[in-house]
């Protein structure tokens, strides 16, 4: 894996020697990819394409704040022990927190610019899926958000992961018991499910589905509700093999409970926005 691509030259003021991490690079690329795609779609539908970058900026701002806020609230013990480190550390970026924070600020920006909310939601849907796929590549390269130990052919070890897939780390950090047979076969560095790659594959397929459905005859926001449903199903499924320490609901993680709730909301939205009437095609210029 490549957690650090390179370090900035030491002679640079303030930033000298700072690492350029794969996670940071792919976070940047995820927003850049989304911005380019959204700009193209806004131009196609007759909107000012430069407004796409305003929405991307809000997504970045809200995503970072929301992701960190979710992590801090979920790990309040770390917050109480060391507030500065918990709030300003590089780690602790949780997807649903980032999603919620970005959603709030994007809706605010759409309303502020007097853009049609439903149509903008549809235009943002493929962008969200492909951006998620690109961002997960950063998680893979840095060795984060991986899955449970496995001896299957898909298993991959992250000796320099965050944290590494070492037996003592897995048992102490995630409170799981590593099968002694795995230790005997692989030693102290255990292969795990590369759930980042699973998510990249599923999110990419979702993007292709949304891209092919983006011009439709249903009510505005129909595609958004499909996007929300599919991404929530994806997250629900992958959580079964992710290594997690927040299974507060029996075998289910907190993320799975949120995912189920969003699937219900998404399906209700799809039903309400479904239309069998002939009408102007959504996703086309008015």
N, C-alpha and C positions, 0 to 999 in steps of 0.2 A: 504494500500500500504506500501511498505518497501523502502523508499528512501535511508535509511542508514542501512546497514546490521550490522555493528559494528564499533567501533573506536579503533584505535591502542593504546596500552598501553602508558600511559603518560610518562613513564620513557625512552621511545625510543628517542634518539637524533634526532632533526630536525623534525621528523614525529610524535612525541608523541601527541596523541589525535586526529590525523587526521582521518576523516571519510572514511570508505570504502563504497562507494555508490553502489547501485544496478546497476546504469547506467554504472559505471566504470567496475564492475565485468562482466556484460554481453557484454560490448564492448570487453573486453579481451577474453571472451568465443567465441564471434563471429569470431575473428581472429584466435583463437586456433582451432575452429571447421573447419574453412576454410583451415587452414594450414594442418591439419591432412588429410582432404579429398583430397586436391591438391597433397599432398605428395604421397598418395596412387595412384592417377591417373597418376602422372608422372612416378612412378615406373612401373605401368602397361603398359605404352606406351614406355618404354625403355629409359627414361631420368633419369638423376641423381636426385633421390627424394629429396636430401637435398637442391636443388635449390628452392624448394617450399618455404622454410623459408626465402630465400632472397626476393622472390616476396611478401611474407606476410609482411616482414619488410618495403618494399617500399609502400605497401598498407597502413600500419599504418601511416608512415611518411607523405605520400602524402594526405591521408584521413584527418588527423588532420589539416594539413596546409590548405588544400583546403576548408574544412568545415568552419574553422574559417575565412578565407579570404572572402568567400561568405557572411557570416553573417555580417562581418564588413562593406563590401561594401553595403549590403542591408540596414544596419542600420548606415549609415554614420553620422547621427546626434549624436548618442551615441559615435561614434568614436571621433567626434570633441569636445564633451563635456568632455569626460574622456578617452583619448586614452589608457592608461595603463589598466584600468578596462575592456574596450571593447576587447582588444587583449588578455589579459591573464586570463580573468574570466573563470570559469568552463563551463558556458553555451555557447550557440551560436554555435552549431554543426549542420550544414545544410547538408542534404543528397547529393544534387546535387553538392555542392561545394566539399564535400569529395570524391564523385565519380569521379569528374573531376581531382582532385589532385592525387588521387590514380592511375587513369588510365594513367596519364602522366608518373609517376615514374615507374609504372609496365612495360609500353612499353619501357621506357629507359633501365630498367634492362634486359628485354628480348633481346633487341638489343645488349646490352653490352655483354651478355653471348652467343650471336650468336645462340639463340634458335629460332625455327620456330614460327613466330608470330601468324599465323592463327591457328595452332594446339594448341598453348598455350592459345589463346583466348577461344577456345572450351573447354579446360580442366578447365579453370577458371570459366566458366559459371555456372555450378551447385554450385560451391563454393560461388560465389557471391550471389546467391539466398538464400542458407541456412544461410550464414553469416548475410544477411540482416534480416532474420526471427529471428535469435538468438539475434541480436542487438536490435531489436524492443521490445523484452521482457524487456530489461533494461529501455526503455522509458516508458513502462507500469508500472513497479514497482516504478519508480521514479515519475510518474504522469506527464509526459511531452508529447507533441504532440498529445493531445486528440482532440475530435471532438466538434461539436456544441451541445448546450443544447438539451435534448430530454426527453420526458416522456414515451418512449417506454420501453419494458421489457429488452432491451439490455443496457439501460443507467447505467452508473456507476459514482459515485462522487469521486473526488480526493481532499479531504479536506486539505491534505498536499502536493498537487501537486506543480509543478514548471511551472506556478503559480497555486495556488489552484482554484478550480472551484466555487469560491464565486461570488455572483452576482456583487458586486462592482468591483471585479478584472476583470471579464469577460467583463464588460461594459467599463471600463477605459483602460484596457490593449489591448483588441481585437476590441474595438469600435463596439460592437454588442449590440442590445437591447434585454434583456432577457424578455421573455413572462411573464407578471404578473401572469398568471395562474400557471406557474411553481413555482414562488416564493410563491404563496399561498399554493401550494401543498407540496413543499419540503423545504421551508424556504430559508435561505441564501446560503446553499450549494446545488448546482444544479447538477443533473446527466447529463452526456454528452455521446456522442458516444465514445466507447472505440476503436478509430481508430487504436491504436497500435495492438489490437487483430485482427482486420480486416486484417491488413497488415501481421501479423504473419501467419494467415491462408492462405492468397493468395500467399505469398512468398513461403510458404511450398509446396503448390500445384505446383507452378512454378518449384521449385526444383525437384519434382517428375517427372514432364514432361521432364525437361532437362536431368535428370539422365537416364531416359529410352530412350532418343534420342541420348545419348552421343556417341554411336557407330553408325556411319552413312556412307553413300556412296556419300555424297555431298562434295563440295569443302571445304577446311579448312576455318574456321570462320563461317560456316553456323549456327552452334549451338549458337555462340556468338550473331549473329544478331537476332536470335529467342529470346535469353535471354534479349537483350536490348529492343526488342519490347514488350515482355510480362511484364517486370518490369515497363516499361513506361506506359503501359495501366493500370497496377495496381495502380500506383501513380496517374494517371489522374482521375481514378474513386474515390479513397479514398479522394481526395482533395475536393470533393463536400460536404462532411460531416465534414471535419476538420474545426476547428475554426481558422481562419486566418485573418490577417490584411493587407495582400498584394494582395488583389483582384484589381489589377491595370488595368485589361482588362475586365471590366464589371463583370460578375459572375465568371470569371476565375482567378485563382491565377497565379503568376509568375511560380510556379512549374508546373502547367498544361500546360502553353504555352511551357515550355521546354520539357515536356513529349510528347506533340503532335509532336514537331520537331524531337524528338528521335524516335518516332514511325515511322515517314516517313523515317528517315535514316535507321532504322532497317528493314523495309519492303523492301526498295531498296537493302539492303545488302543481305537479304534472297533471293531475286530474282536473284541477280548477282551470288550468290554462289550455287544456285540450279543446280543440275546436274542429268540428267536422264541416263547418260552413266554408264556402269558397270566399276567400278574402285576399287582399294584397299579401304578397309573400313577405314574411318577416325576415329581417336581415338584408333587405334590399333598400335602396334609397327611396324616400317618400315621394 
